[in-house]
Amino acid sequence: MLRTITTGSSIYVQGIFVKMLAGGRMAVQVDGKIFEGKPV
């Protein structure tokens, strides 16, 4: 399932949902790389 997260004030990443993290953060995968941030 595609999810969008924000990793900064104006940086958004859309990728495949990996897992929920502590503090309401989310991990998504793009081209084999995992990004962590707050869900949009």
ABEGO torsion letter per residue (X at the ends): XBBBBBABAABBBBBBBABBBBGGBBBBBBGGBBBBBBBX
